[in-house]
Amino acid sequence: MKTCVIGGGLMGLALARRFARDGHTVTVLERAEQLGGLATWHDFGGFYWDRFYHVILPSDRHLIAFVDELGLTNHLEWQRTYTGFFVDDRMHSISSNLEFLRFPLLSLMSKARLAWTMLYCSRIDDWKSLEGVTVEDFLVRVSGRETYDKLWKPLLLAKLGPNYKRVSAVFIWSYIKRLFSARDKSASAEHLGHVNGGYKLIFEKLQADIAAAGGTIRGGVNVTAIRPQTGGGLTVSQDDFDEAFDQVVCTSPVSVLRQIAAQELVDVHGDREDVEYLGVVCVVIVSKAALVPYYVVNIADESIPFTGMIGMSTVINTKNTGGRYLTYLPKYVLSTDAELRRSDREIEQEFLAGVRKMLPNFDMSQIESVHVNRAFKVQPLQVLGYSSLVPQVKTKHKDFYVLNTSQFVNATLNNNEVIGAVNRFYDDYRQVSQQKAA
Ligand SMILES: Cc1cc2nc3c(=O)[nH]c(=O)nc-3n(C[C@H](O)[C@H](O)[C@H](O)COP(=O)(O)OP(=O)(O)OC[C@H]3O[C@@H](n4cnc5c(N)ncnc54)[C@H](O)[C@@H]3O)c2cc1C
């Protein structure tokens, strides 16, 4: 069976590997020259690491099993990590229960309400009931105004930028469920993991497995149209070139699917203008000394131009990064925001001024290089009633399939969800194929 997978991100490649190992003649078509999509790597000068920061949580069971399936478990490493909080020109560590109890900004009552919020959210199963409430109203009601203003609001700003006001409570519910599972319950400590070699190693292994099973991966190929053929199968147009396949799986976002799939293949209900996406500007600092001892610093100071500080080298071994330290400075904005179109130089100067303000004692001459990365469509903004706005995709052709992250309605975007979705899709696919063959 000649199978085409459109998209060479983690979803497309994990799926292509499954098909190839089951005997399909697989071809992956990826628009970018380099594989990996949002999880791709970047040349930081002397070493490669993920373009955007990625960590693995102890609860990422699909992803951890997948790393094992790739034979990379011996590259998986875990680190105890720490969380910082920057407010009123001071950095606070809130990495243990004791530090949290000593955190001067919140009264004891507010701290108790925060602990209650975690417990309360972890017990909610009916996420749909949260879709009609803004995250702000929900957190003020459950945690109280003081905890909201001093703790939750900076966190929402870090994750969503100023758009947090329009987001529903489902966001914080899925965030708490995922993030707080990273805590080792016995030690009340947070542990995060990574694969030595980064996602580059994962993609190289995927590429090797697909090639070993007879598959082909082509980068720099922009798919412009998918049409049905008379008598079965599909034609995939790549710029000026047409190719025939027995079946096609498309992993690109719904906005791309609408443009490239013929009407006879798929019904997409819902107006795409309704779904707004978040993009990210992410400055990466390569330095000879660590900027902070925290994996994440939440920032409660609106004069700082970025929305969080990610001390990546508190998780990854500096063996991976030529002995250098990596710090990511993300700023989440709407995909239409002018911020995403500013020059690298302007962004770099502004963000470095923010670093000086936050860390006046850090010797800036330790910084070796600064890299400005951008992603325009990271994830949909989960506004009120988001699940009813998500375009409903229904394929109408027996040889055409769609699987992508645009359909995630009650989860944050992460690779555990991606691999879980690939597993479910492939199990269903195999079951239906076996029924047809019987
Ligand atoms: C700043 C940031 C931080 C993150 N942190 C984490 C983290 O800590 N942990 C975690 O698990 N996840 C994290 N993620 C999420 C993770 O990167 C995504 O879950 C994952 O990359 C999604 O993979 P995908 O294959 O579904 O989509 P994508 O990576 O978007 O891949 C889709 C691919 O399809 C290709 N394509 C689209 N249209 C066409 C076309 N017409 N023709 C050919 N090719 C096409 C695109 O070029 C792209 O390569 C983070 C993401 C970002 C941006």
Ligand as a Chemical Component Dictionary entry (heavy atoms), coordinates in Angstrom:
data_LIG
# 
_chem_comp.id                   LIG 
_chem_comp.type                 NON-POLYMER 
_chem_comp.pdbx_formal_charge   0 
_chem_comp.three_letter_code    LIG 
# 
loop_
_chem_comp_atom.comp_id 
_chem_comp_atom.atom_id 
_chem_comp_atom.alt_atom_id 
_chem_comp_atom.type_symbol 
_chem_comp_atom.charge 
_chem_comp_atom.model_Cartn_x 
_chem_comp_atom.model_Cartn_y 
_chem_comp_atom.model_Cartn_z 
_chem_comp_atom.pdbx_ordinal 
LIG C1  C1  C 0 7.623 27.413 22.699 1  
LIG C2  C2  C 0 7.158 25.986 22.717 2  
LIG C3  C3  C 0 7.405 25.185 23.826 3  
LIG C4  C4  C 0 6.972 23.858 23.860 4  
LIG N1  N1  N 0 7.265 23.096 24.961 5  
LIG C5  C5  C 0 6.892 21.805 24.982 6  
LIG C6  C6  C 0 7.270 20.974 26.081 7  
LIG O1  O1  O 0 7.958 21.394 27.023 8  
LIG N2  N2  N 0 6.840 19.679 26.090 9  
LIG C7  C7  C 0 6.079 19.150 25.078 10 
LIG O2  O2  O 0 5.738 17.954 25.132 11 
LIG N3  N3  N 0 5.708 19.919 24.010 12 
LIG C8  C8  C 0 6.083 21.215 23.943 13 
LIG N4  N4  N 0 5.747 21.986 22.860 14 
LIG C9  C9  C 0 4.799 21.449 21.865 15 
LIG C10 C10 C 0 5.423 20.571 20.756 16 
LIG O3  O3  O 0 6.438 21.283 20.108 17 
LIG C11 C11 C 0 4.287 20.159 19.793 18 
LIG O4  O4  O 0 3.386 19.324 20.510 19 
LIG C12 C12 C 0 4.740 19.352 18.573 20 
LIG O5  O5  O 0 5.880 19.896 17.963 21 
LIG C13 C13 C 0 3.570 19.244 17.568 22 
LIG O6  O6  O 0 3.947 18.363 16.511 23 
LIG P1  P1  P 0 3.035 18.202 15.206 24 
LIG O7  O7  O 0 3.737 17.264 14.310 25 
LIG O8  O8  O 0 1.652 17.883 15.597 26 
LIG O9  O9  O 0 2.933 19.667 14.580 27 
LIG P2  P2  P 0 4.065 20.552 13.888 28 
LIG O10 O10 O 0 5.332 20.448 14.642 29 
LIG O11 O11 O 0 3.483 21.907 13.675 30 
LIG O12 O12 O 0 4.269 19.815 12.473 31 
LIG C14 C14 C 0 3.429 19.992 11.356 32 
LIG C15 C15 C 0 4.339 19.935 10.130 33 
LIG O13 O13 O 0 3.546 19.985 8.944  34 
LIG C16 C16 C 0 4.252 20.713 7.983  35 
LIG N5  N5  N 0 3.314 21.206 6.961  36 
LIG C17 C17 C 0 2.246 22.033 7.160  37 
LIG N6  N6  N 0 1.646 22.267 5.987  38 
LIG C18 C18 C 0 2.309 21.578 5.043  39 
LIG C19 C19 C 0 2.172 21.443 3.624  40 
LIG N7  N7  N 0 1.179 22.067 2.942  41 
LIG N8  N8  N 0 3.056 20.641 2.956  42 
LIG C20 C20 C 0 4.064 19.984 3.617  43 
LIG N9  N9  N 0 4.239 20.100 4.946  44 
LIG C21 C21 C 0 3.380 20.885 5.645  45 
LIG C22 C22 C 0 4.881 21.865 8.806  46 
LIG O14 O14 O 0 5.971 22.461 8.131  47 
LIG C23 C23 C 0 5.288 21.122 10.089 48 
LIG O15 O15 O 0 6.627 20.668 10.047 49 
LIG C24 C24 C 0 6.217 23.316 22.771 50 
LIG C25 C25 C 0 5.980 24.112 21.643 51 
LIG C26 C26 C 0 6.451 25.430 21.597 52 
LIG C27 C27 C 0 6.217 26.244 20.359 53 
# 
loop_
_chem_comp_bond.comp_id 
_chem_comp_bond.atom_id_1 
_chem_comp_bond.atom_id_2 
_chem_comp_bond.value_order 
_chem_comp_bond.pdbx_ordinal 
LIG C1  C2  SING 1  
LIG C2  C3  SING 2  
LIG C2  C26 DOUB 3  
LIG C3  C4  DOUB 4  
LIG C4  N1  SING 5  
LIG C4  C24 SING 6  
LIG N1  C5  DOUB 7  
LIG C5  C6  SING 8  
LIG C5  C8  SING 9  
LIG C6  O1  DOUB 10 
LIG C6  N2  SING 11 
LIG N2  C7  SING 12 
LIG C7  O2  DOUB 13 
LIG C7  N3  SING 14 
LIG N3  C8  DOUB 15 
LIG C8  N4  SING 16 
LIG N4  C9  SING 17 
LIG N4  C24 SING 18 
LIG C9  C10 SING 19 
LIG C10 O3  SING 20 
LIG C10 C11 SING 21 
LIG C11 O4  SING 22 
LIG C11 C12 SING 23 
LIG C12 O5  SING 24 
LIG C12 C13 SING 25 
LIG C13 O6  SING 26 
LIG O6  P1  SING 27 
LIG P1  O7  DOUB 28 
LIG P1  O8  SING 29 
LIG P1  O9  SING 30 
LIG O9  P2  SING 31 
LIG P2  O10 DOUB 32 
LIG P2  O11 SING 33 
LIG P2  O12 SING 34 
LIG O12 C14 SING 35 
LIG C14 C15 SING 36 
LIG C15 O13 SING 37 
LIG C15 C23 SING 38 
LIG O13 C16 SING 39 
LIG C16 N5  SING 40 
LIG C16 C22 SING 41 
LIG N5  C17 SING 42 
LIG N5  C21 SING 43 
LIG C17 N6  DOUB 44 
LIG N6  C18 SING 45 
LIG C18 C19 SING 46 
LIG C18 C21 DOUB 47 
LIG C19 N7  SING 48 
LIG C19 N8  DOUB 49 
LIG N8  C20 SING 50 
LIG C20 N9  DOUB 51 
LIG N9  C21 SING 52 
LIG C22 O14 SING 53 
LIG C22 C23 SING 54 
LIG C23 O15 SING 55 
LIG C24 C25 DOUB 56 
LIG C25 C26 SING 57 
LIG C26 C27 SING 58 
# 
